[in-house]
Amino acid sequence: MREQEVLFDYNRYQRLLAEAVDEKKRLALIQLLIEERAMDRLAAQQASDRAAMTALMVSRVLGAQRR
């Protein structure tokens, strides 16, 4: 199971959806979902960047040891 799926709070979103009885609340829910998805994507990108930097540093260190 992907980490994002683990962090997805079905009960919370189900409750928020049940509470969205008018257009204003539905729009607020949509905005919340968009913002949280954007935060998830940013966190995933940052994790990917960290992993790439770590791999780069490891390759540099190992490359320097071979010389």
Backbone hydrogen bonds in HBPLUS format (Angstrom, degrees):
<---DONOR---> <-ACCEPTOR-->    atom                        ^
c    i                          cat <-CA-CA->   ^        H-A-AA   ^      H-
h    n   atom  resd res      DA  || num        DHA   H-A  angle D-A-AA Bond
n    s   type  num  typ     dist DA aas  dist angle  dist       angle   num
A0005-GLU N   A0002-ARG O   3.14 MM   3  5.36 122.5  2.49 100.8 114.3     1
A0006-VAL N   A0002-ARG O   3.23 MM   4  6.61 147.3  2.35 145.3 154.4     2
A0006-VAL N   A0003-GLU O   3.07 MM   3  5.06 120.0  2.45  95.0 110.1     3
A0007-LEU N   A0003-GLU O   3.04 MM   4  6.36 150.1  2.13 150.1 158.1     4
A0008-PHE N   A0004-GLN O   3.09 MM   4  6.21 120.9  2.46 139.0 153.3     5
A0013-TYR N   A0009-ASP O   3.12 MM   4  6.45 168.2  2.13 160.0 162.6     6
A0014-GLN N   A0010-TYR O   2.83 MM   4  5.97 154.1  1.90 152.5 160.5     7
A0015-ARG N   A0011-ASN O   2.97 MM   4  6.13 155.9  2.03 144.8 150.8     8
A0016-LEU N   A0012-ARG O   2.91 MM   4  6.19 162.2  1.94 152.0 157.2     9
A0017-LEU N   A0013-TYR O   2.88 MM   4  5.98 154.1  1.94 142.9 150.1    10
A0018-ALA N   A0014-GLN O   2.99 MM   4  6.19 154.1  2.05 143.5 150.4    11
A0019-GLU N   A0015-ARG O   2.99 MM   4  6.25 143.0  2.13 144.9 155.2    12
A0020-ALA N   A0016-LEU O   3.09 MM   4  6.26 121.4  2.45 136.8 150.9    13
A0020-ALA N   A0017-LEU O   3.17 MM   3  5.11 144.1  2.30  96.7 107.1    14
A0021-VAL N   A0019-GLU O   2.88 MM   2  5.61 129.4  2.14 110.7  95.1    15
A0026-ARG N   A0022-ASP O   2.95 MM   4  6.20 156.3  2.01 154.6 162.4    16
A0027-LEU N   A0023-GLU O   2.87 MM   4  6.03 161.1  1.90 153.0 157.4    17
A0028-ALA N   A0024-LYS O   3.01 MM   4  6.22 150.1  2.10 140.7 149.3    18
A0029-LEU N   A0025-LYS O   2.93 MM   4  6.15 151.6  2.01 143.5 150.9    19
A0030-ILE N   A0026-ARG O   2.93 MM   4  6.21 159.4  1.97 149.6 155.1    20
A0031-GLN N   A0027-LEU O   2.93 MM   4  6.13 160.1  1.97 147.3 152.6    21
A0032-LEU N   A0028-ALA O   2.93 MM   4  6.14 155.8  1.99 145.2 152.0    22
A0033-LEU N   A0029-LEU O   2.93 MM   4  6.20 161.4  1.96 153.4 157.8    23
A0034-ILE N   A0030-ILE O   2.98 MM   4  6.23 157.9  2.03 150.1 156.1    24
A0035-GLU N   A0031-GLN O   2.91 MM   4  6.14 164.9  1.93 153.4 157.3    25
A0036-GLU N   A0032-LEU O   2.88 MM   4  6.06 165.3  1.90 154.9 159.1    26
A0037-ARG N   A0033-LEU O   2.94 MM   4  6.03 154.4  2.01 143.7 151.0    27
A0038-ALA N   A0034-ILE O   2.93 MM   4  6.14 154.1  2.00 146.6 154.1    28
A0039-MET N   A0035-GLU O   2.91 MM   4  6.21 153.5  1.98 146.9 154.3    29
A0040-ASP N   A0036-GLU O   2.91 MM   4  6.15 153.6  1.98 144.9 152.1    30
A0041-ARG N   A0037-ARG O   2.92 MM   4  6.18 157.9  1.97 149.0 154.7    31
A0042-LEU N   A0038-ALA O   2.93 MM   4  6.13 156.8  1.99 148.1 154.5    32
A0043-ALA N   A0039-MET O   2.94 MM   4  6.11 161.0  1.97 148.1 153.2    33
A0044-ALA N   A0040-ASP O   2.95 MM   4  6.17 155.2  2.01 145.8 152.7    34
A0045-GLN N   A0041-ARG O   2.92 MM   4  6.12 155.2  1.98 146.2 152.9    35
A0046-GLN N   A0042-LEU O   2.89 MM   4  6.13 158.8  1.93 151.6 157.3    36
A0047-ALA N   A0043-ALA O   2.95 MM   4  6.16 156.2  2.01 146.6 152.9    37
A0048-SER N   A0044-ALA O   2.97 MM   4  6.17 154.8  2.03 144.8 151.8    38
A0049-ASP N   A0045-GLN O   2.86 MM   4  6.12 156.1  1.92 148.9 155.6    39
A0050-ARG N   A0046-GLN O   2.91 MM   4  6.16 157.7  1.96 148.6 154.3    40
A0051-ALA N   A0047-ALA O   2.97 MM   4  6.19 158.4  2.02 146.8 152.7    41
A0052-ALA N   A0048-SER O   2.93 MM   4  6.17 154.2  2.00 147.6 154.8    42
A0053-MET N   A0049-ASP O   2.91 MM   4  6.16 158.1  1.96 150.1 155.9    43
A0054-THR N   A0050-ARG O   2.90 MM   4  6.09 156.5  1.96 148.5 155.2    44
A0055-ALA N   A0051-ALA O   2.95 MM   4  6.15 160.8  1.98 146.3 151.5    45
A0056-LEU N   A0052-ALA O   2.93 MM   4  6.13 153.9  2.00 145.5 152.9    46
A0057-MET N   A0053-MET O   2.92 MM   4  6.16 162.4  1.95 150.2 154.4    47
A0058-VAL N   A0054-THR O   2.91 MM   4  6.12 161.3  1.95 153.0 158.3    48
A0059-SER N   A0055-ALA O   2.96 MM   4  6.12 160.2  2.00 145.7 151.2    49
A0060-ARG N   A0056-LEU O   2.94 MM   4  6.19 150.3  2.02 146.5 155.0    50
A0061-VAL N   A0057-MET O   2.92 MM   4  6.12 163.4  1.94 151.8 156.0    51
A0062-LEU N   A0058-VAL O   2.88 MM   4  6.06 169.2  1.89 154.5 157.9    52
A0063-GLY N   A0059-SER O   2.83 MM   4  5.81 147.3  1.93 136.0 146.1    53
A0064-ALA N   A0060-ARG O   2.85 MM   4  6.00 149.2  1.94 145.6 153.4    54
A0065-GLN N   A0061-VAL O   3.05 MM   4  6.30 144.2  2.18 144.4 153.7    55
